[in-house]
Amino acid sequence: MDTEGHSLPSASCGDGRKRRVCYYYDPGIANVDYGADHNMVPRRVAMAHALVEKYGLLADMERLRVRPATEAELRAFHDDAYVRLLRDITPDAYHDGDLRDRARACRVGVPDPNEPEAGGAGAYIYDNPVIDGLWDYCLRYAGGSLAAARALVDGSSDIAINWSGGMHHACRGKASGFCYVNDIVLAIQELLKHFERVLYVDIDVHHGDGVEAHFKRESRVMTVSFHLYDIDRRGDKFFPGTGKAEDVGEGDGKYYTLNVPMKAGMDDERYQQLFRPIMDEVMEKFAPDAVVLQCGADSLYGDRLGEFRLSVKGHAGCVSYLRSFNVPLLLLGGGGYTVNHVASCWCYETAVAVGKEKEISDEIPFHGYEHYYKDQGYKLHFTVPKKNGNKKDDLIDKIKQDALMNLAMLKPPPTTVGEHRPSKRHAINVKAHYDQNQDKNQDKKAKKYRYHREDDDPMERLHRLCGEADRYNFFTELGKRKMSGLVNTTPSDSK
């Protein structure tokens, strides 16, 4: 797949490939547990980070300082009552009758064996469970997206990454679709303090409903969502059931909302037949000063919830294409429920961001999580089986024409005046955003092997302390001895 797009020399990098990239990773998010039977697994971010580190990509990025959001920052979008609920709710406190009622009204709850889930309102409540450390989790992933947005505002980075963000379903006063706090809205509001026009693009398999709902009357923000709009495997509307082509915004924001609803089974070729011409027109018509791309990985083939057939390269083609326009770019995570696929994808898209996607090996390196990649042959790029049958080009043409017709109604880019003009950068403390422990004067080779103690998780630490060869030789030899009867594992032997 062509990954060059419209790549142009940037002010900071003369070769048209390199960009100043900053990266946010908070290890505290990895230990958040939605529950044994829940599809959301935040440790996927730690898995992606472990790959990014092992491939040496951290050497090509500046690390952003870990800084959770504040309660006041969440209130820039969310209702006070809802913020207080997130702050106060715990699994133990949930049993209080008043708090339980407030939580359920905000679509936050825990499974009740006496209430059937399927088909009822309870299904949506249990999407957003009351979990240990919920408040801390919300502050942490929202803080990452705010930090990344500020790095673009201050002009110190061309691309900013926070894979723990991208929670696009959360509403002003309600949780939705595994999302409690809408970090995307908070980040866009931060970008609007400097940039006149911000474009939001969503390639999650689910419609970006929470972000769209907030900005649908806004002409300084354009939202574009490529998503599945179909009947799901159970015969119900695919969640959240919104995002028709006819939904184009309201009032001053009319036609600044663009929805590209698709059917199940979308592969790389057909997806790009829509994405590229539509985004070409969006970039020309809207002329954004900054772009936010939600990289939900549930649009990948084999996702536990999604029903698309994108490969890692097909998904990353969207990142590469928007990167090529040389506009400040914020990359966020989102959905993605087959965790090995998610980690592969976000690692590769990190490589795309720094311009190293052709340099990293397809072989998954030993790094502590490699056993998760067995089913994909220990390859970064898992195989997507070829699908026989009609490509349905007539349907693709119709989807594209509907989108282009809506774009034809878009007014010229708005110009802010008076008190609405974005602020300048004079009050920004650039150094406050970055990890001051990172030595910018050290050479690349030394920087490659630097690690942060706070990044450690048990698997990475075991791998580093034992070493690849020693660790694998130890377990191989132990296995051989056990098979030959030299190792007796009965309890009496251990005394």
N, C-alpha and C positions, 0 to 999 in steps of 0.2 A: 504494500500500500504506500502511495505517495505521502510522505510526511512533511514536505517542505511548504506546501501551500503558498501564501503570499509573503514568505519570510523576507524581512528587510533588515538592513543594518540598524541597530538601535543606537540611541545617543550614548549609551554606556558600553556597548559591545559592537565593535566594528565589523565583525564577520557575519552578522545576520543570523547566527545560530545561538551564540551564548546570550544568557540573560542573567541579570543579578537576581538570584533566587533566595528567598528566605523560607524557613521551615519551622513549623511549630509542632512539638511533640511533648505531651504531658503524660508521663508513665502512670500517674494516678488513675487515669481513665481505664487502663487495662484490667483492673481488678473489679470493675463494676459488673454485677451479675443480675441480669433480668430474670433469672430463674432457669431451672434445668430444662423445661419444655419450651422456653421462649426462643423465637427465631433470631432475636438481636443478640449478638455476642461482641461487646466492645473490645475484647482482646484481639480482634482482627486488626485493630490499629497498631497494637504492639507487634503483631506478626508482620505487618507491612513495614514498620519501622526497623525491625530486625533485618529484613531483606535490604532495605535502603542502606543501612549501616554496613552490612556485609559486602554489598556491591561497591562500597566506597563512595557512595553518592553524597554523604554528609560533607565530604571535603569540598564539594562544589557549591555549598549553600551556607548561608549565615543562619545560625540558630537563634530563634526568637526566645526571649526570656519567658519562662513559664509564669503566667500571671492570671489567676482566676478572675472572672468578672466580679463586680460588686453588685450588691442588691440594687443599688440605685441605677446601675447600668442596665439591669434587666427591666427595670421600670420604664426605660426609654421606649419600650414597646408593650410589655405585658401589664395587665391590670394589677393594681396593688393587692387586691384580694387574692388573686391567683398566685402572685409572687409569695405572699405570706403563707399560702397553703403549701407550696413547694418547700418553703423554709421549715415549716412546722411538722409536716407529715413524716412519719416513720412507720415501719411495720407494726410496732407496738401501739403507737398512737392511733393507728387506723381503726382500732376497735372501739374508740370513743364514738358514740353515736353521732354527735354533731359534726365532728371532723370527718367521719366516714361519709356523711351526707354531702358535705362540701366537696370532698374528693370525688365522689361519684358524679356530682354535677359538673365537675371539670374533667370528666373522663379519665380519672385516675382511680385504680382499684386493685383488689387482689381477687383471685378466683374464689368463687363461692360454689361448693359442690351441690348446693340446693338450687342453683340457678343455671339453666341451660345456656351455654355460650353461643352455639351456632345459630346464626340468623337473628339474634336479638341484640339489643343495645349493649348487653353485657360483653359481647365480643369486642366492641371498641373500647370499653373500660379496661378490659384485661390486656389489651395491647400495650397499655401504659401502666405497668404494675407499680405498687408501692415497694420500693427496694431500699436496702440499706445504702446509706450515703447518697440518696437521690439529690439533695440540695447541693452537695459538694460536686457531684457529677455535672449538674446543670451549669454551675459556675465555671467549672474547668473547661468544658467544650465551648461554651460561649466566650470565655476569656481568650481562647485560642483564635477564634474568628475575629474578635475585636483587635487583637494584637496584629494579626495578619493584615487586616484592613488598614490599620495605622501605619504599617510599614510601607504600604503603597501610597498612602496620603502624604507621608513625609518625603517621598521621592527617593528613598534609599534602596528600594527594591523594584524590579520590574514584574516579578511573579512572587506571590506569597502562597504558602500551602498550609492547610490545616485539615488533615484527613479525619480528625475526630469530629469535625463540624458537618454542616449540610443537613440539619434537621428541619426539613422544609414543610412538614405538616403542622407543626405547632401553631396554635391560634393565639390571639391576644389573651384570652382568658380560659383556654382549654388545651389539654394535651391531645395529641392525635397521632396515630400511626407510628408508635414507638418514640415520638418526639415530644419533649416536655417544654423546652425553650427554643424559640426560633432564632438561632444564632445568625442565620442568613439575613433576616430583616435587620437585626442589630448591626451587622457588618455593613450592609448597604446604607443604613442611616449614617454610619460613621464615614463612609466614602462620600456621601452627599455633602459633608461639611467642607469638602474641597473640590470634588469633581462636579461639574455641572450636569452631566448625564451619565447614568450607570445602567449597564445592560446586565440582566440576569438570565442565564441560560441553564436549563435543567435537563440532564440526560438520564436521570433516574427512570426506572420503568414505571414508577408511579407519578401521577400529576403533581406538580409543585403548587398545591392548592393554597397552603398557608401564606407563602410569599406573594402569590398572585392576588389573594384576597386583600392583603394590606396595601398593595400598590396599584390596584386596578383603577383608581381615580387620579393617578399621578402621571404627569407627562415627563418628569425628569428621570423616571425609572421605566424601562421597558422589560417586560418578562416574557420569555420564550420557553415553552415546555414541550419536549419531545417525549411522549409517553404512551403506554398501552391504554386504549379506551375500547374495552371489549368485555365479553362475558368470560369469567374466570373458569377454572377447572371444576368448580362446584356448581356452576350454573348461575352464579350471582354476578352483579356488576363488579368489575375489577376495581379494587380500592384505589382512590377514594370515590370513584364514580363521577368525577368532574373533569373538566378540560375539553369540552366540545370545541370544534373549529369556530362555532358561532360566538363563543365567549371571547369578546375582544376588548373588554374594559368598559368603563363608564365615565360620563362627564368629561372633564379635561383629559382623562386618561384613555378615552376611546381610541382604539386601534394601537395603543401602546401595550396591549396584552395580545400575545400570539400563542395559540395552541396548535400543536401538530399531533393529533390523535392517530394512533396506529393500531394495527391488528397484531395478534400473537404471531410469533415465528419470524419476526424481523431479523434478517442477517446483515452482515457487514455491508454487502453491496447495496442492498435496498435502503438501508439506513443512511448511507452516505449519499445516495441519490436524492434524498430529502435534505439531509443536514447541510451539505455544502451550498447548493443554490439558494436555499432559504436564508442561511446565515450570511451569504454574500450580500443579499438584498437588505437584510437587517443592518449589517455594518454600514452599508452605503446610505441607507435612509435615515437611520437613527444617529449614526456617527458618535458612538459612545466615547466618553473620556476614560472609562474603566469598565472592566468586564468581570462578573462573578460567574464562575462555572461550577455548578453542583454536579459532581462526578459519581452519582449513585451507581454502585456496581451490581445492582440487581437486574440490570439490563444485559448482563453477561449470560452466555449459554450455561445451563446447568444450575442456575440459581434456585434455591429452595422455594422462593415465592414468585420470581419473575418468569415471564414466558417469551422472552426474546432469545436470540441465538447469536449475540455478538461475541466476537473473540476479544482477547486483550488488546490486540492491535487495532481492531475495529473500533473499540471503545476509545482507545487512546488517540485515534485519528481525530476525534472531536477536540481533544486537548491541543493537539498539534496544530490543527487548523486555526483555532482561535488564538493560539500563541503567535501564529504567523502574522497577525495583523499589527503586532508590535504596540499593543495598548496595555496599560497596567492590568494584570490578570490575577484574580484571586481564585485559587483552586480549593474546593471543599469536598469532603466525603459525602456520605448520605446512606442510602440503602445498600444492601449486599449481604446475603445470608448463607452463601457457601463460602466459608471464611478463607479457604485456601485460594479460591478464585479472586476474592476481594483483595487479599494481600498481594497476589501476583500483579493484579491490575494497577493498584495504587503505587506499587514499587516502580512498575514500568512507566507510569505516567509521571512519576518524579524524575525518572531518567529523561523523559520527553521534555520536561520543564527546563532541565539544565542542558539539554542538547546532547545527551549521551545514550540515547535509546539504541543506537547502532553499535555501541561499544560494550554493552553488558551481555554476559553469556546467557544462553537459554538454560543452562544447567543450574538447578537450584543449589546454592552452596551449602555446606554444613554450617548451621548457625543456631541450632537448638530447636527449631520448629520444622526441620526438613521432613519429619515423618508425616506431617499433614499433607505433603505433596505427593505421596505415593500413588494416589489414584490418577494423577496427571503425569505419571512417569518421571517425577522429580524434575519437571521442566517448568520454566517460568510461563511459557505459552502453552496452555492446555489445548488439546485437539477439539475442534468443533466438527462433528460429523457432517458430511455433505447431505443436504436434504433434497430428495428428488421431487419433481413436480413443477407446476407453473409458478413463475416468479411474481405473477399478479401485477405486471407492469401497469395495467390500466388502473388498478387501485392506487398504486404509487403516484401515478400521474395526477389522479384526482386529488389526493392529499396535498401534493405539491401545489397544484393550481389553486386550491382553496386557500392555502397559506399565502401564496403570492398575491391573490386577489385582496386579501385583508391588508397585506403590506402596501398595496397600491393606494389604499385609503389613508395611509399614515401621513401626517402633516410634516412639514419641514422641522428639523430639530429645534426644540424650544430654546429660547435665550432668557436667562433669568435677569431680573432687573432689581435695582434698589436693595431693600433689606433681604431679598431672597438670594442674592448673589453668594456663591460659596466663599468661605473664608480662605485666607492665605495660609502659608505654612509657618509664619513667623513665630508662632507660640509653641511649636512642636519640639520636644526634646527627643531627638533621634536616638541618642545613646540609650535612653530608658527602655527601648523596645527590644534590644538585642542582648544576648547572653554575653556578659562581660568576661566570663571565664574562657571564652574562645580567643585564642591568640592569633590575631590576624597576620602577624609577622612570621609565623612558622611556615615552613615549606609544605607543599602539598603532600609529600610522602609522610612527613611526621603527622600532619593533620589527619591523614586517612586513618591512622590507628588510634586516634584519641577517642575516648569514650567518656560519657558522663556517668558518674556513680549513681545518680538518681534515675538513670535510664534502666538500670539493671532489673531483670526479672530472673527467676530461678533457672530457666532453661538457658538463657544467654550466659549467665554466670557459670553454670556447670560446663558449658561448652568452652568458655574462655579459660577456666582454670584447668580443665583436663587436657585441652588441645584436641584437635580433630583426630589425629592419628592415634594418640593414646586412648581416647575415649572409645573409638571404634575397634581398635585392636583388643581392648579389654573385654568388651562385650562379645566380640567374635570368639576370642579364646575361651571365655566362660561358656559360651554355647557349645563349642566343640567338646570341652571337658564334660559337660553335662550329658551330651549325647553318647559319649564313650563310657559313661558310668563312673567317671572319676570324681564327679561332684554329687554328693548326697544331700538332698534338701529337706530331709525329714527333720521334724522339730527336735528329736533327741540328739541329733548331731550338733545342733547349735548350742548346746549347753556346755 
